């Protein structure tokens, strides 16, 4: 109307006054205008909130690193803020010298820092049978990616002189009341597993295992034992409650698969995604995340017509092994209904399956390891919703 934009014409307060002093927030916080971006719980998912999960708001994040305060949480029996001076970590079992380490002992050892995703095996669990949740936060938000720092597990196993002839596995045990225990094959333990104290450049947050957690790249979150207090070297899998009763995959013939640890190649479009709305026709940058527990992501294809035609997306660097990869692709929305999908392929050649392909093998009673292609429907109104396309 020719009046001009008051946001330009009227000099705002912040351009006329002195700003807040340094160290107003000794530990910085996000802008007050970003308050809606939060980890969220799915009401009624579990009976007690201490044994529950909060989901990462993937729809509101950029790049591949998850801010520590938005990293998803999964606790079997709540979280604790443990005094690091009192925390002890023991290695025993098939070793020459069983040892107990303090945090000071560990933190003077040679350390590494690596970026990896962590995904709960139960991520996307509710979508096995039918569409169940309203947004990517709830469908895929048991997924985060961080830089972890710690001492490589092989360094510690060597320090205790593990029995090279008899050792086949290690058992990792947490210090929380859930006695979280998981068997990890020795091959993997000697490969890239880290006994970590830091995440994204700072000490681990209490919710994520402060002061010590196991990092098991490519493997489902449950094996990333938090508040890590013990590693036992053994000669056979332990079949603990967390690997005999829980974290087993129900198959259509009534049997269960055990020790399915690897998070297979998967991807999801984070924008546009369910719960969002396209405001207008025209250009959109479709963006999302891809990952593989077996190594690097090689390619991501995107379809806007429910999987009939595919185009190859641009992958952002860095392209790291067992780490999230960000993809982008241009799209001009003409206003017609559309179904958006992404399909990732990893360096082993494995192709992310369609939901009906996965169901043909796995049935619908499984909780874990749903890595199916996700579909988002864009209606003529611009509303985006969660749908399943076969
Ligand atoms: N470790 C202990 N000691 N206790 C737990 O409840 N939960 C596991 C794993 N490690 C858990 C644990 C599960 S099921 C997952 S998915 C990851 O931690 C979640 O890690 P996060 O809370 O840092 O995202």
Boltz pocket constraint, residues with backbone or C-beta under 6 A from the ligand:
constraints:
  - pocket:
      binder: B
      contacts: [[A, 71], [A, 72], [A, 73], [A, 74], [A, 75], [A, 76], [A, 77], [A, 78], [A, 118], [A, 119], [A, 120], [A, 121], [A, 173], [A, 174], [A, 175], [A, 176], [A, 178], [A, 180], [A, 207], [A, 208], [A, 209], [A, 220], [A, 221], [A, 222], [A, 223], [A, 224], [A, 225], [A, 226], [A, 227]]
      max_distance: 6.0
